[in-house]
Amino acid sequence: MSDSPSHTEPSRTGLVILLAGLAMFGPFSIDTIFPMFQVMERELRIDAIQMQQTISVYLLAYGVMSLLHGPLSDALGRRAVIMGGVAMFGLASIGCALSNSIWVLLGFRALQGFSAGSGLIVGRAIIRDRFHGASAQRVMSRITLVFGMAPAIAPMIGGHIGTRFGWQAIFHFLALFSLVLLLACWRWLPETHPKALRQPLAPRPLFGRYFDMLANPAFVWVALSGSFNFSAMFIYIASAPVFVLTHLALGQTDFVYFFAPTIAGMMMGAWLSGHRAGREPPASTIRLAYRIMLVAGLANVAYCLLVPKVSWPWAVLPIMANGIGISLAFPTLALLLLDLYPNERGTASSLQAFIQLMISTLVAGLISPWLARQPLYLAIGAVSSSLIGLLAWRKARRYGIGEAQPTQ
């Protein structure tokens, strides 16, 4: 039941679509402005490294606030936290559109980051509140399938809006997107965490629980496996402006040639994950996923070594295959982690997101600008990330993780 009389219970499909829309904040916030990076650099009189910080500042704020989104939802309910985050994101987007300097823009990008994680992080807790076992994995996979379209659509939208109306219009679009989602949440988002189950929001016990979770090696290794799994793709996402505009020599409206195949691979992996749910144990699914990632990563390195200049589509096909493995593993890893703390799913989801986002911030702010100089460097960085993720998974297996289906 909802805490709000205005709420109408959605169908299962409607809930999946709504949660997928809420999860789109992250990729929309990052990818829509990629086609306009060079224009923004000229108009704001900054260099490429400074422009890259619009991603890293956003991710840093996202990561810091991710420590609070889950516990807030455990204490106040899922619905209130999500709606508050969506509203703040819309206001921050308007601030970005009105920015006239890099410092003002970075400030509002931080506010976007503080609010954007509410949909993804609390949404995972809603899934686990409502669904169990193989059913939860299928729902998570379907959300990943719908959500996977965002990075492909976002730069297309950003390129067309930005070239016609200016980069500021992209942020007005994000504000409109948040308004539509806010109205949808007000009408259809259910409250899945009743008052009787809510935890008091006390800072000292809260951060004590975080330290307890970090002291659990099973939690840490699963979280690191998922984080480095995703980083194998995020290395390319953070480097997309250079990879598309310089290495592939494509135009500002041509980001679809990189993102569409890449996201198609991720959607294939998400579908395969849902198909295997209830049929294969989680360990089998994750093992298959890492095999796909490593084969794709090594093929990518070989291609970059053999050709003098990379070109479309050959440079993108290994990245697409890598996306299959990443999305095949991700839903299972996320659910295995949440099942370690069934009564504190919001808190566990927050800490997992924090770990992943801190690694992504490091990639966007420090590693990506260096790797983006050469396609070979990007390929080596991606396959290295997959290898680290695989090693973390093997560590997690020592604690019996992944033997059976997620708990009912």
C-alpha positions as CSV (number, residue, x, y, z in Angstrom):
1,M,0.0,0.0,0.0
2,S,1.1,3.6,-0.6
3,D,1.5,6.3,2.0
4,S,-0.2,8.6,-0.5
5,P,-4.0,8.6,-1.3
6,S,-3.1,9.8,-4.9
7,H,-1.2,6.7,-5.7
8,T,-2.6,4.1,-8.2
9,E,-1.0,0.7,-8.1
10,P,0.7,0.0,-11.4
11,S,0.8,-3.3,-13.3
12,R,4.0,-5.3,-13.2
13,T,5.0,-4.1,-16.6
14,G,4.2,-0.6,-15.7
15,L,6.4,-0.8,-12.6
16,V,9.3,-2.2,-14.6
17,I,9.0,0.7,-17.1
18,L,8.7,3.3,-14.4
19,L,11.8,2.0,-12.5
20,A,13.7,1.8,-15.8
21,G,12.9,5.4,-16.5
22,L,14.1,6.4,-13.0
23,A,17.3,4.5,-13.7
24,M,17.9,6.5,-16.8
25,F,18.9,9.6,-14.9
26,G,22.5,8.5,-14.7
27,P,23.2,7.8,-18.4
28,F,21.1,10.8,-19.5
29,S,23.0,13.1,-17.3
30,I,26.3,11.9,-18.7
31,D,25.7,11.1,-22.3
32,T,23.3,13.8,-23.6
33,I,26.1,16.4,-23.5
34,F,28.8,14.3,-25.1
35,P,28.2,15.6,-28.7
36,M,28.5,19.2,-27.4
37,F,31.8,18.8,-25.5
38,Q,33.9,20.7,-28.0
39,V,31.3,23.5,-28.3
40,M,31.0,23.8,-24.6
41,E,34.8,24.0,-24.3
42,R,34.9,26.9,-26.7
43,E,32.0,28.8,-25.2
44,L,33.1,28.3,-21.6
45,R,36.8,28.9,-22.5
46,I,38.1,25.7,-20.9
47,D,40.2,22.8,-22.1
48,A,39.2,19.1,-22.6
49,I,40.5,18.1,-19.2
50,Q,38.3,20.6,-17.4
51,M,35.4,19.6,-19.5
52,Q,36.0,16.0,-18.4
53,Q,35.5,17.1,-14.8
54,T,31.8,17.7,-15.6
55,I,31.6,13.9,-15.5
56,S,33.9,13.2,-12.6
57,V,32.3,15.9,-10.3
58,Y,28.8,14.5,-11.1
59,L,29.9,11.0,-10.3
60,L,31.7,12.0,-7.1
61,A,28.5,13.7,-5.8
62,Y,26.5,10.8,-7.0
63,G,28.7,8.4,-5.1
64,V,28.8,10.4,-1.9
65,M,25.0,10.8,-1.8
66,S,24.6,7.1,-2.7
67,L,25.6,6.3,0.9
68,L,22.4,8.1,2.1
69,H,19.8,7.3,-0.6
70,G,19.3,3.7,0.6
71,P,19.2,4.4,4.4
72,L,16.9,7.3,3.8
73,S,14.5,5.0,2.0
74,D,14.8,2.4,4.8
75,A,13.8,5.2,7.3
76,L,11.4,7.4,5.3
77,G,10.0,5.0,2.7
78,R,11.0,4.4,-1.0
79,R,8.5,6.8,-2.5
80,A,9.4,10.0,-0.7
81,V,13.1,9.6,-1.3
82,I,12.6,8.9,-5.0
83,M,10.2,11.8,-5.6
84,G,12.5,14.2,-3.7
85,G,15.4,13.2,-5.7
86,V,13.6,13.6,-9.0
87,A,12.4,17.1,-8.1
88,M,15.9,18.2,-7.0
89,F,17.4,16.8,-10.3
90,G,15.0,18.9,-12.3
91,L,15.9,22.1,-10.5
92,A,19.7,21.3,-10.8
93,S,19.2,20.8,-14.5
94,I,17.7,24.3,-14.9
95,G,20.7,25.6,-13.0
96,C,23.1,23.9,-15.4
97,A,21.3,25.5,-18.4
98,L,21.7,28.9,-16.8
99,S,25.4,28.5,-16.0
100,N,27.8,31.0,-17.5
101,S,31.1,29.6,-16.2
102,I,32.7,26.2,-15.6
103,W,32.5,26.7,-11.8
104,V,28.8,27.4,-11.8
105,L,28.2,24.5,-14.1
106,L,30.3,22.1,-11.9
107,G,28.3,23.3,-8.9
108,F,24.9,22.4,-10.5
109,R,26.4,19.2,-11.9
110,A,27.2,18.2,-8.3
111,L,23.6,18.9,-7.4
112,Q,22.5,16.7,-10.3
113,G,24.8,14.0,-8.9
114,F,23.4,14.3,-5.4
115,S,19.9,13.6,-6.6
116,A,20.2,11.3,-9.6
117,G,21.0,8.2,-7.7
118,S,17.7,8.0,-5.9
119,G,15.9,6.3,-8.8
120,L,18.5,3.7,-9.5
121,I,19.6,2.9,-5.9
122,V,16.1,2.9,-4.3
123,G,14.7,1.3,-7.3
124,R,16.8,-1.8,-6.7
125,A,15.4,-2.0,-3.2
126,I,11.9,-1.8,-4.6
127,I,12.6,-4.7,-6.9
128,R,13.8,-6.8,-3.9
129,D,10.9,-5.7,-1.8
130,R,8.4,-6.8,-4.4
131,F,10.0,-9.8,-6.1
132,H,12.0,-12.9,-5.0
133,G,14.3,-15.5,-6.3
134,A,14.3,-16.0,-10.1
135,S,11.4,-13.6,-10.5
136,A,13.6,-10.8,-9.1
137,Q,16.4,-11.6,-11.5
138,R,14.0,-11.5,-14.4
139,V,12.6,-8.1,-13.3
140,M,16.1,-6.8,-12.8
141,S,17.0,-8.0,-16.3
142,R,14.0,-6.4,-17.9
143,I,14.8,-3.1,-16.2
144,T,18.4,-3.4,-17.5
145,L,16.9,-4.2,-20.9
146,V,14.8,-1.0,-21.0
147,F,17.4,1.1,-19.2
148,G,20.0,-0.1,-21.7
149,M,18.5,2.1,-24.4
150,A,19.3,5.3,-22.5
151,P,23.0,5.6,-23.4
152,A,22.2,5.0,-27.1
153,I,19.3,7.5,-27.2
154,A,20.9,10.2,-25.0
155,P,23.7,11.3,-27.3
156,M,21.3,11.2,-30.3
157,I,18.9,13.5,-28.4
158,G,21.8,15.7,-27.2
159,G,23.3,16.0,-30.6
160,H,20.1,17.1,-32.3
161,I,19.0,19.4,-29.5
162,G,22.5,20.9,-29.0
163,T,23.2,21.6,-32.7
164,R,19.9,23.3,-33.2
165,F,19.3,25.2,-30.0
166,G,22.6,25.2,-28.1
167,W,24.0,23.1,-25.3
168,Q,21.9,24.9,-22.7
169,A,18.8,23.4,-24.3
170,I,20.0,19.9,-23.4
171,F,19.7,20.7,-19.7
172,H,16.2,22.1,-20.3
173,F,15.4,18.8,-21.8
174,L,16.7,17.0,-18.7
175,A,14.5,19.3,-16.6
176,L,11.5,18.4,-18.7
177,F,12.4,14.7,-18.4
178,S,12.5,14.9,-14.7
179,L,9.1,16.7,-14.6
180,V,7.5,13.9,-16.6
181,L,9.0,11.3,-14.2
182,L,7.9,13.2,-11.2
183,L,4.3,13.2,-12.3
184,A,4.5,9.5,-13.2
185,C,5.9,8.7,-9.7
186,W,3.2,10.8,-8.0
187,R,0.6,8.8,-9.9
188,W,1.9,5.3,-10.0
189,L,5.0,4.7,-7.8
190,P,4.1,2.3,-5.0
191,E,5.4,2.4,-1.4
192,T,7.0,-1.0,-0.9
193,H,8.6,-0.4,2.5
194,P,5.8,-0.1,5.1
195,K,6.2,2.0,8.2
196,A,6.3,-1.1,10.4
197,L,9.6,-2.2,8.8
198,R,11.4,1.1,8.6
199,Q,14.7,1.6,10.3
200,P,15.5,4.8,12.4
201,L,17.9,7.1,10.6
202,A,20.8,7.5,13.1
203,P,24.2,8.5,11.7
204,R,26.4,6.6,14.1
205,P,24.6,3.2,13.7
206,L,24.2,3.8,10.0
207,F,27.9,4.3,9.3
208,G,28.6,1.5,11.8
209,R,26.6,-0.8,9.5
210,Y,28.6,0.4,6.5
211,F,31.8,-0.6,8.3
212,D,30.2,-3.9,9.3
213,M,29.4,-4.6,5.6
214,L,32.9,-3.6,4.5
215,A,34.2,-6.1,7.0
216,N,32.3,-8.8,5.3
217,P,34.6,-10.2,2.6
218,A,31.8,-11.8,0.7
219,F,30.1,-8.4,0.3
220,V,33.3,-6.6,-0.7
221,W,34.3,-9.1,-3.3
222,V,30.8,-9.3,-4.9
223,A,30.7,-5.4,-5.0
224,L,34.1,-5.2,-6.5
225,S,33.3,-7.8,-9.1
226,G,30.2,-5.8,-10.2
227,S,32.1,-2.5,-10.1
228,F,35.0,-3.6,-12.3
229,N,32.6,-5.5,-14.5
230,F,30.9,-2.2,-15.3
231,S,34.1,-0.2,-15.5
232,A,35.2,-2.3,-18.6
233,M,32.4,-0.5,-20.4
234,F,32.5,2.8,-18.5
235,I,36.1,3.3,-19.7
236,Y,34.6,3.7,-23.2
237,I,31.6,5.7,-22.1
238,A,33.7,8.3,-20.3
239,S,36.0,8.5,-23.3
240,A,33.2,8.6,-25.9
241,P,33.7,12.2,-27.1
242,V,37.4,11.4,-28.0
243,F,36.7,7.9,-29.2
244,V,33.8,9.0,-31.5
245,L,34.9,12.4,-32.7
246,T,38.7,11.8,-33.0
247,H,39.5,8.1,-33.3
248,L,36.4,7.1,-35.3
249,A,36.4,10.5,-37.1
250,L,32.6,10.8,-36.8
251,G,30.4,13.9,-36.3
252,Q,28.5,15.4,-33.4
253,T,25.2,13.7,-34.4
254,D,27.0,10.3,-35.1
255,F,27.3,9.1,-31.5
256,V,24.6,6.5,-32.3
257,Y,27.2,4.5,-34.3
258,F,29.1,3.9,-31.1
259,F,26.2,3.7,-28.6
260,A,23.6,1.8,-30.5
261,P,25.7,-1.4,-31.1
262,T,27.2,-1.2,-27.6
263,I,23.8,-0.9,-25.9
264,A,22.4,-3.6,-28.2
265,G,25.0,-5.9,-26.8
266,M,24.1,-4.9,-23.3
267,M,20.4,-5.5,-24.0
268,M,21.2,-8.9,-25.4
269,G,23.1,-9.8,-22.2
270,A,20.2,-8.5,-20.1
271,W,17.7,-10.7,-22.0
272,L,20.0,-13.7,-21.7
273,S,20.3,-13.1,-18.0
274,G,16.5,-13.1,-17.6
275,H,16.3,-16.3,-19.8
276,R,18.8,-18.2,-17.6
277,A,17.1,-17.1,-14.3
278,G,15.7,-20.1,-12.6
279,R,17.3,-22.4,-15.1
280,E,21.0,-22.1,-14.2
281,P,22.7,-21.3,-10.8
282,P,24.0,-17.8,-10.5
283,A,27.6,-19.0,-10.6
284,S,27.1,-20.6,-14.0
285,T,25.7,-17.3,-15.4
286,I,28.5,-15.2,-14.1
287,R,31.1,-17.7,-15.3
288,L,29.7,-17.5,-18.8
289,A,29.6,-13.7,-18.6
290,Y,33.3,-13.4,-17.8
291,R,34.2,-15.8,-20.5
292,I,32.4,-13.6,-23.0
293,M,34.0,-10.4,-21.6
294,L,37.6,-11.8,-21.8
295,V,37.2,-13.1,-25.3
296,A,35.8,-9.8,-26.5
297,G,38.4,-7.8,-24.6
298,L,41.3,-9.8,-26.0
299,A,39.9,-9.6,-29.5
300,N,39.7,-5.8,-29.1
301,V,43.3,-5.6,-28.1
302,A,44.3,-7.7,-31.1
303,Y,42.4,-5.5,-33.5
304,C,44.0,-2.3,-32.1
305,L,47.4,-3.9,-32.5
306,L,46.9,-5.1,-36.1
307,V,45.4,-2.0,-37.7
308,P,47.1,1.4,-38.1
309,K,43.8,3.3,-37.5
310,V,40.6,2.0,-36.0
311,S,37.4,2.4,-38.0
312,W,33.6,1.8,-37.7
313,P,32.2,-0.8,-37.3
314,W,35.2,-3.1,-36.5
315,A,36.3,-1.0,-33.6
316,V,32.8,-1.2,-32.0
317,L,32.0,-4.9,-32.5
318,P,34.3,-6.1,-29.7
319,I,32.8,-3.4,-27.4
320,M,29.3,-4.7,-28.3
321,A,30.3,-8.3,-27.4
322,N,31.8,-7.1,-24.1
323,G,28.5,-5.4,-23.3
324,I,26.7,-8.8,-23.6
325,G,29.0,-10.2,-20.9
326,I,28.6,-7.2,-18.7
327,S,24.8,-7.2,-18.7
328,L,24.7,-10.9,-18.4
329,A,26.5,-10.7,-15.1
330,F,25.2,-7.5,-13.6
331,P,21.6,-8.4,-12.5
332,T,22.8,-11.6,-10.8
333,L,25.7,-9.9,-9.0
334,A,23.4,-7.1,-7.8
335,L,20.8,-9.5,-6.4
336,L,23.5,-11.7,-4.8
337,L,24.8,-8.7,-3.0
338,L,21.4,-7.5,-1.8
339,D,20.6,-11.0,-0.5
340,L,23.5,-10.9,1.9
341,Y,21.4,-8.3,3.9
342,P,17.7,-9.0,3.3
343,N,16.5,-6.6,6.0
344,E,18.8,-3.8,5.0
345,R,18.5,-3.8,1.2
346,G,18.5,0.0,0.8
347,T,21.7,0.3,2.9
348,A,23.4,-2.5,1.0
349,S,22.4,-1.1,-2.3
350,S,23.8,2.3,-1.3
351,L,27.1,0.9,-0.3
352,Q,27.4,-1.1,-3.5
353,A,26.6,2.0,-5.5
354,F,29.1,4.0,-3.6
355,I,31.9,1.5,-4.3
356,Q,31.0,1.4,-8.0
357,L,30.7,5.2,-8.4
358,M,34.0,5.9,-6.7
359,I,35.7,3.5,-9.1
360,S,33.8,5.2,-12.0
361,T,34.8,8.7,-10.7
362,L,38.5,7.6,-10.8
363,V,38.0,6.2,-14.3
364,A,36.3,9.4,-15.6
365,G,38.6,11.9,-13.9
366,L,42.0,10.3,-14.1
367,I,42.2,7.1,-16.1
368,S,39.9,7.9,-19.0
369,P,41.7,11.1,-20.1
370,W,45.0,9.2,-20.3
371,L,43.6,6.0,-21.9
372,A,41.6,8.0,-24.5
373,R,44.8,9.1,-26.2
374,Q,45.0,5.8,-28.1
375,P,42.4,3.1,-29.0
376,L,44.9,0.5,-27.9
377,Y,45.1,2.0,-24.4
378,L,41.3,1.9,-24.1
379,A,41.2,-1.7,-25.2
380,I,43.9,-2.7,-22.6
381,G,42.2,-0.7,-19.9
382,A,38.9,-2.4,-20.6
383,V,40.2,-6.0,-20.6
384,S,42.2,-5.3,-17.5
385,S,39.1,-4.2,-15.7
386,S,37.3,-7.4,-16.7
387,L,40.3,-9.4,-15.4
388,I,40.1,-7.6,-12.0
389,G,36.4,-8.3,-11.9
390,L,36.9,-11.9,-12.6
391,L,39.5,-12.2,-9.8
392,A,37.1,-10.5,-7.4
393,W,34.4,-13.0,-8.3
394,R,36.7,-15.9,-7.7
395,K,37.4,-14.5,-4.3
396,A,33.7,-14.2,-3.6
397,R,33.2,-17.9,-4.6
398,R,35.3,-18.9,-1.7
399,Y,32.5,-17.8,0.6
400,G,29.9,-19.9,-1.2
401,I,28.4,-17.0,-3.2
402,G,26.4,-18.0,-6.2
403,E,25.7,-21.7,-5.6
404,A,21.9,-21.5,-5.4
405,Q,19.2,-19.2,-6.7
406,P,18.7,-15.9,-4.8
407,T,16.7,-16.4,-1.6
408,Q,13.0,-16.6,-1.8
